[in-house]
Amino acid sequence: MVTRMNRIVTLSSDVLYQEVAGEGVLLDLKGERYFGLDEVGARIWELLQQGGTPEQVFDALLAEYEVDPQRLARDLDELLEKLAAAGLIEVRSADGDAGAAG
């Protein structure tokens, strides 16, 4: 599981993002695949694009949505794991260790 503390996310330069009707669409140019994000997933991507760390994304979403913090943590970690597994992001520790697992 990805842990939020001391993690940095780098978005793949091979991914294009477009918001469509409040949801997000990711196009992986390298893998020639599309990925859909719901409203919250799209917000997460936007915060990551702005340079937010997973911890900053968590804090922003907690302030913006009425959600149980444990559920948000679980859902955020799950999405980051899926995005990393698909090669859309790289998650590494702040001290430079690469990898999606935490």
C-alpha positions in Angstrom: 0.0 0.0 0.0 1.2 3.5 -0.8 1.7 5.6 2.3 1.2 9.3 2.0 3.9 10.5 4.4 7.1 11.5 2.8 6.0 10.5 -0.7 6.5 12.4 -4.0 4.5 11.7 -7.1 5.8 12.4 -10.6 3.3 12.3 -13.4 4.4 10.6 -16.6 5.2 12.9 -19.5 3.5 10.4 -21.8 0.1 11.1 -20.3 -2.4 13.7 -21.5 -5.3 14.8 -19.3 -8.6 16.3 -20.3 -11.6 17.1 -18.1 -14.9 16.1 -19.7 -18.2 16.9 -18.0 -16.7 17.0 -14.6 -14.7 13.8 -15.0 -11.2 13.2 -16.1 -9.8 11.3 -19.1 -6.2 10.2 -19.2 -4.5 9.2 -22.4 -1.4 7.2 -22.1 0.5 8.0 -25.3 3.1 5.4 -24.7 0.7 2.5 -24.1 -2.1 3.9 -26.3 -4.7 3.4 -23.6 -7.4 5.6 -22.1 -8.2 5.8 -18.4 -11.3 7.4 -16.9 -11.5 9.2 -13.6 -14.6 10.1 -11.7 -15.0 13.6 -10.2 -12.9 12.9 -7.1 -10.2 11.1 -9.2 -10.1 14.0 -11.6 -9.6 16.4 -8.6 -6.8 14.2 -7.3 -5.1 14.3 -10.8 -5.5 18.1 -10.9 -3.9 18.5 -7.4 -1.0 16.2 -8.5 -0.5 18.3 -11.6 -0.2 21.3 -9.4 2.7 19.6 -7.7 0.8 18.4 -4.6 2.3 15.6 -2.6 0.0 12.7 -1.6 -0.3 14.3 1.9 -1.3 17.6 0.4 -3.8 16.0 -1.8 -5.3 14.1 1.2 -5.5 17.4 3.2 -7.1 19.3 0.3 -9.7 16.5 -0.3 -10.5 16.3 3.4 -11.3 20.0 3.4 -13.3 19.9 0.1 -15.4 16.8 0.7 -17.4 15.4 3.5 -15.7 12.0 3.8 -14.4 9.8 6.6 -10.6 10.3 6.8 -9.9 6.6 6.9 -12.0 6.0 3.8 -10.3 8.9 2.0 -6.8 7.5 2.9 -7.7 4.1 1.6 -9.3 5.4 -1.6 -6.4 7.7 -2.3 -3.8 5.0 -1.7 -5.8 2.6 -3.9 -5.9 5.2 -6.8 -2.2 6.0 -6.5 -1.4 2.3 -6.6 -3.5 1.8 -9.7 -2.0 4.8 -11.5 1.5 3.7 -10.6 0.8 0.1 -11.8 -0.5 1.5 -15.1 2.7 3.6 -15.5 0.8 6.9 -15.3 2.7 8.1 -12.2 5.8 7.3 -10.3 5.6 7.3 -6.5 8.8 7.5 -4.5 9.9 8.4 -1.1 11.1 11.9 -0.4 14.6 10.5 0.2 14.7 9.2 -3.4 13.7 5.6 -3.2 11.4 4.8 -6.2 8.5 2.4 -6.0 4.8 2.3 -5.5 4.8 0.2 -2.3 5.1 2.0 0.9 
